[in-house]
Amino acid sequence: MSTENTPPEPEPSRPQEPPQPQETSQPQEPPRQPGPPEPAVPQQTGRQRLAAGLWPPRFSRAQLIVALLLFVLGLGLAIQVRSNSDSSAPLRGARQEDLVRILDELDGRTQRLEDEKQRLDDQRKELQSSSNQAEEARRQTVEKERQLGILAGTVAAQGPGITLRITDTKGQVRSDQLLDTLQELRAAGAEAIQINGVRVVAGSYFSDEGGGVGIDGKKITQPYEFKVIGKPQDLEPALNIPGGVVQTMEKEQATVAVTRSAKIVVDALRAAKQPDYARSSSP
């Protein structure tokens, strides 16, 4: 008996189970209730944003220190400019001829310095080129001694210059004003000066005395007469500049007279003072 191969019977299908919901530990949020709409933020313009960035100002400590230093520097510069303006105030109202005279005086000072430099250069060349250098050095030493004697007041001198006479009947001229006059004359190239018979040198000092002025401890009274040796074309204009000696003395109700002369004699002498401690260092 033959057997036939019969196909296996299909298994009955099982009904699919519905998917189980996944468990979660987070509680479900309640549904949000619709609320009122949020107000819209207004858009700022560029100018408004710039103003908001600049005000209120925000400064760091370093910026404050720098600002303070700049303020102090600016204040100092302003004071300096104002002081310079005040010092040049007497020249603002000066006439053209007065300004020209002042420039000529400055040119004269420059020329005197150039002449002195040239003279010293010539002396050096003479010493270097002279066949008898010892004799040339001796000659220049004698000439230098004479010049130093004039400056020290131990030697009389004569030459062109001016005579300055100050008459102070009111007694308003003080020692500091005479000292300013002396300094003005020296700046203009005065080489030898004597006041009322007193030789004035580099170490001279002025003081106020009762009814007059003291020079190196010697009292002199008005009229004060200056005998000055120098170039008259430089000395006289230096006294007449705006705000100078003449105008200052006239404000004190004093009378000033300046006279040029081809020959001024300065013969008041001072005793040569030997130093107590200083000694020559040359061998």
matplotlib code that plots the C-alpha trace (Angstrom):
import matplotlib.pyplot as plt

x = [0.0, 1.4, 1.3, 0.8, 2.5, -0.1, 0.7, 0.7, -2.3, -1.9, -1.9, -4.8, -3.8, -3.9, -5.6, -3.1, -3.1, -3.5, -0.3, -0.1, 0.4, 3.9, 4.0, 5.6, 6.4, 5.8, 2.4, 0.5, 0.2, -3.2, -4.1, -3.2, -5.9, -5.7, -4.6, -4.4, -1.9, 1.6, 2.2, 4.6, 8.1, 8.5, 11.4, 14.1, 15.6, 19.4, 19.3, 17.5, 20.0, 22.9, 21.4, 20.8, 24.4, 25.8, 23.6, 23.9, 27.7, 29.7, 33.4, 36.0, 38.6, 41.4, 39.3, 38.6, 42.4, 43.2, 40.5, 41.9, 45.4, 44.2, 42.4, 45.4, 47.6, 45.1, 45.0, 48.7, 48.9, 46.3, 48.2, 51.4, 49.8, 48.3, 51.6, 53.3, 50.6, 51.0, 54.8, 54.4, 51.7, 54.1, 55.0, 51.5, 50.9, 54.5, 55.0, 56.7, 59.9, 60.1, 59.8, 62.5, 64.7, 64.3, 65.2, 68.3, 69.3, 68.9, 71.0, 73.6, 73.8, 74.2, 76.9, 78.9, 78.9, 80.1, 82.8, 84.0, 84.0, 86.0, 88.5, 89.1, 89.6, 92.2, 94.1, 94.2, 95.5, 98.1, 99.4, 99.5, 101.3, 103.6, 107.3, 107.7, 104.8, 106.0, 106.1, 102.7, 101.2, 102.8, 101.3, 97.8, 98.1, 98.8, 95.8, 93.6, 94.7, 93.8, 90.3, 89.7, 90.9, 88.2, 85.5, 86.7, 86.8, 90.5, 91.5, 90.1, 88.5, 87.4, 85.5, 82.3, 79.0, 76.2, 75.3, 72.0, 70.7, 67.7, 66.2, 63.8, 62.4, 59.5, 61.7, 59.8, 62.8, 63.9, 67.0, 65.3, 64.5, 68.2, 69.2, 66.8, 68.4, 71.9, 70.8, 69.2, 72.5, 74.6, 72.2, 72.7, 76.5, 77.7, 81.4, 82.1, 79.6, 79.9, 77.0, 77.6, 81.3, 80.7, 82.2, 79.7, 81.0, 79.6, 79.4, 77.8, 74.5, 71.8, 69.8, 67.3, 68.6, 66.8, 66.5, 68.6, 70.0, 73.0, 75.5, 77.9, 77.2, 77.9, 74.8, 74.1, 71.3, 69.4, 70.0, 71.4, 74.0, 75.1, 78.3, 78.3, 80.9, 79.6, 78.1, 75.7, 73.6, 72.7, 72.6, 70.2, 67.5, 67.6, 66.5, 63.7, 61.9, 58.2, 57.9, 61.6, 63.6, 62.5, 58.8, 59.1, 60.9, 58.4, 55.6, 57.3, 57.3, 61.1, 62.9, 65.2, 67.8, 70.1, 73.1, 75.4, 79.1, 82.2, 84.2, 83.0, 85.6, 84.9, 87.7, 86.1, 88.3, 87.8, 90.5, 91.6, 90.4, 92.7, 90.9, 91.2, 91.0, 91.0, 94.4, 95.4, 95.3, 97.8, 101.4]
y = [0.0, 3.3, 6.3, 9.8, 12.8, 15.1, 18.7, 19.7, 21.4, 25.1, 26.1, 28.2, 31.9, 33.5, 36.8, 39.7, 41.4, 45.2, 47.1, 48.0, 51.6, 52.5, 53.5, 56.9, 58.4, 62.0, 63.4, 64.7, 68.5, 69.9, 71.7, 75.4, 77.8, 80.5, 83.8, 87.4, 88.1, 89.5, 93.2, 93.7, 95.3, 98.6, 98.8, 101.5, 103.7, 104.1, 107.6, 106.2, 103.3, 105.8, 108.0, 105.0, 104.0, 107.4, 108.3, 107.6, 107.7, 104.8, 105.6, 103.3, 104.3, 104.5, 106.8, 109.1, 109.4, 110.1, 112.8, 114.4, 114.4, 116.0, 118.7, 119.6, 119.6, 121.9, 124.2, 124.5, 125.3, 128.0, 129.6, 129.5, 131.1, 133.8, 134.6, 134.8, 137.2, 139.3, 139.5, 140.8, 143.3, 146.3, 145.6, 145.4, 149.1, 150.0, 152.1, 150.7, 152.7, 151.4, 147.8, 148.5, 149.9, 146.8, 144.5, 146.7, 146.2, 142.5, 142.5, 144.6, 142.0, 139.2, 141.1, 141.8, 138.1, 137.3, 139.9, 138.4, 134.9, 136.2, 138.0, 134.8, 132.8, 135.3, 135.1, 131.3, 131.5, 134.1, 131.8, 128.8, 130.7, 133.0, 132.2, 133.5, 132.0, 133.0, 136.7, 136.5, 134.8, 137.4, 140.2, 138.7, 138.1, 141.8, 142.8, 140.3, 141.7, 145.2, 144.1, 142.2, 145.2, 147.3, 144.8, 144.4, 148.2, 148.3, 150.2, 153.5, 153.4, 155.9, 155.7, 156.5, 156.1, 157.9, 159.9, 159.0, 161.5, 160.6, 163.5, 162.1, 165.1, 163.0, 160.3, 157.5, 155.8, 152.7, 150.5, 147.8, 150.3, 151.4, 147.8, 147.2, 150.2, 148.7, 145.3, 147.0, 148.8, 145.7, 143.8, 146.6, 146.2, 148.5, 147.8, 150.1, 151.9, 154.3, 155.8, 159.0, 158.3, 154.6, 152.0, 149.3, 145.8, 142.2, 141.8, 145.2, 145.2, 147.8, 148.6, 151.2, 153.8, 156.6, 159.4, 157.6, 154.3, 152.3, 150.8, 148.3, 150.0, 153.6, 155.9, 158.0, 160.6, 162.0, 163.1, 159.7, 160.0, 157.0, 157.2, 154.4, 153.3, 151.4, 151.9, 154.9, 153.6, 150.6, 152.1, 154.9, 152.9, 150.2, 152.8, 154.2, 151.0, 150.8, 149.7, 150.3, 152.4, 155.9, 155.1, 153.4, 156.3, 158.8, 156.8, 157.5, 161.2, 161.2, 163.1, 161.2, 162.7, 160.7, 162.3, 160.7, 161.5, 160.5, 160.3, 159.1, 158.8, 156.2, 156.8, 155.6, 152.6, 149.7, 148.0, 144.7, 142.0, 139.1, 135.8, 134.1, 130.5, 130.3, 129.7, 129.3, 125.7, 126.3, 125.3]
z = [0.0, -1.1, 0.9, -0.5, 0.7, 2.0, 2.8, 6.5, 7.6, 8.4, 11.9, 13.0, 13.3, 16.7, 17.1, 17.5, 20.9, 20.9, 21.8, 25.5, 26.3, 27.6, 31.2, 32.1, 35.3, 34.2, 35.1, 32.2, 32.1, 32.1, 28.9, 28.9, 29.0, 26.4, 28.0, 26.8, 24.0, 25.1, 24.2, 21.3, 22.1, 20.3, 17.9, 18.9, 16.3, 15.8, 17.5, 20.5, 20.8, 20.6, 23.3, 25.5, 25.2, 26.0, 28.9, 31.8, 31.3, 32.5, 33.4, 34.7, 37.3, 34.7, 32.4, 35.3, 36.1, 32.5, 32.3, 35.5, 34.1, 30.8, 32.7, 34.8, 31.6, 29.8, 32.8, 32.9, 29.2, 29.6, 32.4, 30.5, 27.4, 29.5, 31.3, 27.9, 26.7, 29.8, 29.4, 25.8, 26.7, 26.8, 23.2, 21.8, 21.8, 20.7, 17.7, 14.6, 15.2, 18.8, 17.5, 14.9, 17.6, 19.8, 16.9, 16.2, 19.8, 19.6, 16.4, 18.2, 21.0, 18.5, 16.6, 19.8, 20.6, 17.1, 17.4, 20.8, 19.3, 16.3, 18.6, 20.6, 17.4, 16.2, 19.5, 19.2, 15.7, 16.6, 19.4, 17.1, 14.2, 16.0, 15.9, 19.4, 21.2, 24.6, 23.7, 22.1, 25.1, 27.4, 25.3, 25.3, 29.0, 29.6, 27.4, 29.2, 32.6, 31.5, 30.4, 33.6, 35.6, 33.9, 34.6, 38.2, 38.7, 39.6, 36.5, 35.2, 31.8, 29.1, 25.8, 24.1, 26.0, 27.7, 30.8, 32.5, 35.0, 37.2, 39.3, 42.0, 43.9, 45.2, 46.7, 44.8, 43.1, 45.0, 44.9, 42.9, 40.1, 40.0, 39.8, 36.9, 35.2, 35.7, 34.3, 31.3, 30.5, 30.9, 28.6, 26.0, 26.1, 28.9, 29.7, 32.6, 34.9, 37.8, 39.8, 41.8, 42.1, 43.1, 40.6, 39.9, 39.3, 39.0, 42.8, 43.6, 45.6, 46.1, 49.3, 50.4, 52.8, 54.5, 51.9, 49.3, 48.0, 49.2, 46.7, 48.3, 51.6, 50.4, 50.5, 47.5, 47.0, 44.0, 41.4, 40.4, 37.7, 35.7, 33.6, 31.2, 28.6, 25.6, 22.2, 22.5, 19.6, 21.7, 25.2, 24.6, 22.7, 25.4, 28.0, 25.8, 24.8, 25.8, 29.4, 29.9, 32.3, 31.1, 31.2, 34.6, 36.1, 34.7, 36.3, 39.6, 38.7, 38.2, 35.4, 33.2, 30.9, 28.5, 26.9, 24.3, 24.5, 22.5, 25.7, 29.0, 31.9, 34.6, 37.1, 40.4, 41.5, 43.8, 45.8, 44.5, 46.9, 47.5, 47.9, 51.3, 50.2, 46.4, 44.8, 41.1, 39.9, 37.0, 37.7]

ax = plt.figure().add_subplot(projection="3d")
ax.plot(x, y, z, "-o")
ax.set_aspect("equal")
plt.show()
